[in-house]
Amino acid sequence: MDYFEEQQYLESKLKFDRDKIWLKLTKSKPQTKEFIKSIESKFSEIKNYGEKLLFWKNNNLSPFKLHYEFTIYNEKNEEKTPVISINPEDNIEKLQYLKWIIEECYQEYYNNPKKYNFETVSFEQLKQRFFESDENRDKFIRFEEKSTKERIKETGVSEEVYNYIKFKQREPNVLSDLDFMDVKIVTSLQYFAIELSFVYDYIKYLIFLKSHNKKEISVDAVFSENKTFKSTYDIKNLKNIHSLLIEKNIIQKINFEDFKLVFTETPLKEIKNKIVWLPKKGKGVYWESLIFFIKEICGYPESYFNTYSNKIFIDKIGRCFKSETETGFSNFNNGIPRGITNLKINNFRNTTNNKNYQKIKDIFS
């Protein structure tokens, strides 16, 4: 690196003030002590760490504020300070916390780009450009890797963000791959997430390019592709949907815990009991009703269904659902694309007056 290049790099480093951003993120979701007091009893009933994080999110608490407290007085007029906390205690919880704050931090940047001086090209757009390119594949990958690293460099984040690539290649993920100075200090996780989230689309794209280049990892083993669906509904509403689906004879009776796994971004390898989809069409499955159901429970817009997304969508259905008979789902790779086409032509309306389709619509109305 010559003097001119070095000066450019040092100037770019000034663009990213990690401490300043940390302070903004910590104060991004202020809550009154009265509000914290009102939710403390519900939070204290939660034992599962993942559900604590979901509670934190649903109540609009800052992911970077590990605990909230307030003052009360007991019958003897003694002062007490109850605390609600998501401080991760072990490496499993630290991994959960890290993955969660990366997503939350990225979303905060994405929703408030001016506040954080955030600019990006989405991972989906980058992938789409990759698949649409007519250039020589190896040459295009080399060019994209170089230009993506230049984009990362221009943001001024530290090179520690590249450790995430090694981290994602290991299964299960291991915190030591991130090379933290002190993983025991949760602030280290927060600082890493702040920088990584700022270039999250580009780091994911580098992993994607790596998977197509050296075949070191499978593209399907990266990020959301190897997980189940993500519902927009909380646990309470999911339980209600689960009960209504069984009651209306849309799905076969299944334990709620197994049902929940299909809609809470669980690693696909953990799905042991698939959901049995009952609506039939001749000897097969009424695909349109299943597609419409997943669209509604996950909050997908109609624009979600495109060539690349459909591939992931179809694979997940095959891994998470089945029919009463083996023959019913044997043709899902062809049946689901036809169902998507039919629904898109009719703007996802029930043009056949199918009763099961209407039942699903009623559940979400």
Secondary structure, DSSP 8 states (H G I E B T S, - for coil): --HHHHHHHHHHHTT--HHHHHHHHHTSS---HHHHHHHHHHHHT---HHHHHHHHHHTT--TT--EEE--EE-TT--EE--EEE----SHHHHHHHHHHHHHHHHHHHHH-HHHHT-----HHHHHHHHHH--S-HHHHHHHHHHHHHHHHHHHT--GGGGHHHHHHHSSS--GGGG--S-TTSHHHHHHHHHHHHHTHHHHHHHHHHHHHHT-SS-GGGSGGGGB--B-SS-HHHHHHHHHHHHHTTSB----HHHHHHTTBT-BGGG--S-EEB--EETTEE-HHHHHHHHHHHHT--GGG-SHHHHHHHHHHHHHHEE-SSGGGGTTHHHHHHHHHHHHHHTTT--TT--HHHHHHHHHT-
